[in-house]
């Protein structure tokens, strides 16, 4: 499986001369040896090992710069996945023909068409408008950056389809997932695109919104719907999330548990239960009261298992920063209590938020 | 139970007010939490009592002025809009 770290697929990491059908010179512009092997693999099979360079060459074969190694986690975050979207279409080029000039022409053909404005006023106006937009964007980023770190937030939304599907599978059936460690790359955690154990905020946000829509639908089926009730349901759920995050933060602080769980991490873990809530509500709407309770039991156990396994890695094995030889800063029992209390809190909230909707 | 954001804000303001109005001489000293007494150890491994002491002391120090403003705003709004 993916998580074993064994070579899968084995062809990817072998030397190029073994697999490439083309005489591999160097790329004409960048002088990096082009690894044509990697372009035959879909672009989102990113490297499981710490071999960022290989995956970057795989992505950047269509770009003109050579990128030796990512200096921090930022290029890993901010790499332009629109080129990955171009990638699959241009992989047809690579696979079929030996046309190295084709995809670069493709990437330059797009912006080239924008220069064909006949009217100089229109193009001047467009440039002025785009510079205004850039300035506005900078101002907004600066203001938001005072309250929370936008980079940290972007980390949580760096997901792709494969990650989302795997994570949803794990959330609903976590019993067969083997490896719960969050992987690091030079002391920064890997983005969710590369590590399926990393928390993200995309799934909780989407699940939250879906829950609100489903609640509206359930209320409509029971003929109790009105727009105010929808807003009430939404704010109730949001308040429960805030309460849970505040209680977790408070307990982690008071019991001097030094973990690297940030506020966003806690929001993420607290939002994962909305996937279970959606599943429970769907079964309740489709199959009535029996289906509701069966699905409630299933998702309760699944989310409890998931939370315990995920937080165990983060809370129970965290090391306090000042190692004065006094042992762990909080007794292990306290940490176990926190983890178990968090886990037990989840099904209570699932029941609380859904029972009035599925009679 | 219809929890709204408004009720959450109300409860947060009430709790912060409660922490802010604790009397130092009559109450906190009885618990051994005098305001000007330094904390004994310098590690962060002092147990839950010291952590609560830190929290209460910092809330009282930081939130005094904002609480005055927020309470005034609440009084005005409640007078106007009931």
Boltz contact constraints between the chains, C-beta under 6 A:
constraints:
  - contact:
      token1: [A, 232]
      token2: [B, 2]
      max_distance: 6.0
  - contact:
      token1: [A, 235]
      token2: [B, 4]
      max_distance: 6.0
  - contact:
      token1: [A, 235]
      token2: [B, 5]
      max_distance: 6.0
  - contact:
      token1: [A, 236]
      token2: [B, 3]
      max_distance: 6.0
  - contact:
      token1: [A, 239]
      token2: [B, 3]
      max_distance: 6.0
  - contact:
      token1: [A, 239]
      token2: [B, 8]
      max_distance: 6.0
  - contact:
      token1: [A, 254]
      token2: [B, 48]
      max_distance: 6.0
  - contact:
      token1: [A, 254]
      token2: [B, 51]
      max_distance: 6.0
  - contact:
      token1: [A, 256]
      token2: [B, 44]
      max_distance: 6.0
  - contact:
      token1: [A, 322]
      token2: [B, 43]
      max_distance: 6.0
  - contact:
      token1: [A, 329]
      token2: [B, 45]
      max_distance: 6.0
